[in-house]
């Protein structure tokens, strides 16, 4: 059995962002990047499938600029067998369909039985890439997967999809199939020292985006801007009694509650 896990490099959302000089995005100089947190669950699920079934080969793929090599090696640290980096030039922006078409182009003739994605990326949160890959490859797809089981004959996967109101939908999909993995399906492990040492030295399979077929760009980023600053808060000092009295005064001044 062969599994492909797709991982994305995203900016650490705790960092400070500045709009670039073109006004079309953020300036990534000085920004810290890491693996998309939702993709960690997909990586862990692939490893758990390998541990359950035994004869499973797992490949991690990332589409991105040269710095995205780091997240491929991070996947190797978790225990993934092979790493592939589809490299795009620095500053070259791909929309979701272009990214999906590059992944589909890589996977099309490599006989993967299962393609795993995180439910969404932390930076865009649009949940598009996995379903688009499934459509391009004409594979069945299940999103928001909270549990999965591979059949004994490895011909089907039974999944539970998380729905609103704490409900679950159970589906059986023929393999090959595409799943987008919900956070909480598992607990991503800490990489072992041996895997960390292996990941440092293991060669990755580099593939230029120009060597893969891609769809034309279907969206343009017109403008990026920071949201307006909210009004500054008021810090109330003094004893508890003085703070309470001052708070009542503020509420009275700003509303008709009291």
N, C-alpha and C positions, 0 to 999 in steps of 0.2 A: 504494500500500500504506500502511496506517495501523497504527502500533504504539503501544500504551499501556504505559508503564513505571510501576510503582507503587513509591513510595519512602516510607520511614518515618523519622521523627525518633526517635532513641534517646538515652538519657543516655550520656555518656562513662563507660565502666566504670572508668576510672582515678580517677574522682572519689570524694568522700566522701559516703556516703548516711546519712540519718537517717530513722527511721520517723516518719510523720506522727502528729498528735495523735489521729486516729481509729483508728490501728493497722491500717489497711487498705492501706498502701502506703508509698512513700517521699515525703518532703517535697522538692519539686523546687526550692525556693528556693535559689539559689546553685549549682545543678547545671548543668553545661555540657552542651548538647545538640548533636548532629551527625547527619549522614546515616548510616543503618545501613550498615555496611561491605559486607555482602553485596549490598545494592542497588546499590552502585557498579558491580559486575560486570554487573548487568542493564542499567544505564544505558549502560555501555561497549558491551555487545553490541548494543543497539539502534542506537547510533551507527555501529558497524561494519557492521551490516546496511544502514543508509542509505548508507554510503560504497560498499558493494559494488553495491547495486541502483540507486542514484540517486534515483528518484522515490518517496521514502518520507517520510511525515510522522510525526514522533515527538512524543508528548505525555507529560509526566510528571504524575502525580497523587499527592497525599499527603492522607491523612485524619488530621486532628489539630487541636489547639488553634491559636490565632493564631501562636504561635512556630514552628509547623511550616512556615510560609511560607518559612523559611530553607532548608529542604531542597529545596523546589521550585526556588528560585532557584539553589541549588547544582547541581541537575540541568541548568538552563539554562546554567550556566557550562561544563558539560562539552560542550554542543552540542545539547541537546534543543531542539526547535522551539517548543513551547508548554508552559505550566505551568498546572496546575489545583490549587486548594486547596479541598478539601471541609472546611469549618471546623466544628469542634465547640467548645462552650464550655470554658473553662479548668476543670479538675477533673472533666470529664465522662468517665467511663471506658467504653470500648467493649470488648466481648470480640471474639474472632476472627471469630465468625459475623456480628456486627453490622458490623464493619469490612468483611468480605467482601461483605455485602449492599449496603453503600453503594457500594463499587467496582463491583459488578455492576449496580446501578441506574444509575450514571453511564455505564457502557460499553454497556449493553444496546442502545440505539438509535443508536449512533454508528459502527457498521460498522468496528470495529477488526479487523484481520486477525490480529494477534498481541498477546498480553498477556504481559508479562515481569515476573517478581518475583525478588527475591533468594531463595535457598533457604530462609532463615529470618531472623528478627530477632535481634539480639544480646541484647536484654533478655529476651525470652520463650523463644526457641529451640524453638518447637513446630511449625514448618513447616506451619501450617494454612491461612493466608489464601489462598495461590495455589490449592491444590486446591479449597477451598470456593468461590472465585469461579468456577472451571471448572464445578463441579457446579451452581451457581445459574444459569449461563448455558448449561448443557448443551453444553459444549465439551470436546473431548479435551484431556487434560493429561499432561504429562511432567514429572517432578520430577528434581532432582539432574542437570541437563543440563550435560554437560561439553564438548559440541560441537554445533553446529547448522548446517544448510545449507538455504536456501530453494530450492525447485525452480525451474527456469527459467520455468515457466508460473505461478509464484507460487500454486499451488493446494495445495502440500504443504510440510511442513518435515520434514527428516530429522534426528533427534537421536541423540546418544549419551548414555546415562545411566550414571553412575558407580555401580558396585555394589561389594560387599565383595570382598576378595581381588584388587583391581586389575582386576576384570573390567568389561566394557562391554556394555551392551544397546543395540542399534540399533533405533529405531522410526521409522516414517513416519506422520505425523499429517496429516489434512486441515486446511486452514485455514478458518475461524479456530480458533486453539488457544491454550492457556495453557502457558507454560514457567516453571519455577522454576530459576534459574541458579545453578550451583555456583561457588564461589570457585575461581580458578585457570583458568577458561575463557579469560581474557584478562588484560591488564594495564591497569587503568583509567588513562587519560591525565591529564596535568596540564592544567587549564583554561587556554586561551589568554587573553591580555589583552583581546582584542577581545570574546570571549565573556563575560568577567567584566564588562566595561563594559556590554554589551548586557543581561546578566542583572539589573543594578541598576535599569535603567529600564523593562524590558519589563513591561507590565501582565500580571498573572495573572488567570485566570478564577476568581473566587470563587464557591463553591457552598455554601450552608448545608446542613448534614446534614438539616435538616428539609425541604428541597426534594427529597430523595431517599428512596426507600422503604428501610426497614430491618427486619430481623428482630427479634423480642423478645429481650431479654437471656437467654442460656441458661446463664450461670454467674455465681456471686457470689464475690467475693474475701472470704473469711471473716476471715483474719488474716494479718498480715505481721510478721515479726520477724527480727532479726539472729541469725545462728548464734552459738552460745556460743564464747567465746574459747578458743583452744587454749592449752595450757600454754606458758609462756615458754621460749625456748631457753636453752641454757647457752653462754656465750662462754668459751672456754678461752684463757688468756693464757700468755705465757712463750715460751721457745725451742721449736723444733720438737721436740726430744727431750722437753722438759717437757710439751708439749701431747700428744704421743703417749702418754706415761706416764699422764697424767691421763685421757685417753680410754679407755685399757685399764681403769683403775680404775672409771670410770663404767659401762662395759660389764659389768664383773664384778659391780658392785653391783646392776645392774638386770636382769641375766639370768644364765642358767647356761651361757653360751657358753664362758667361760673359767674 
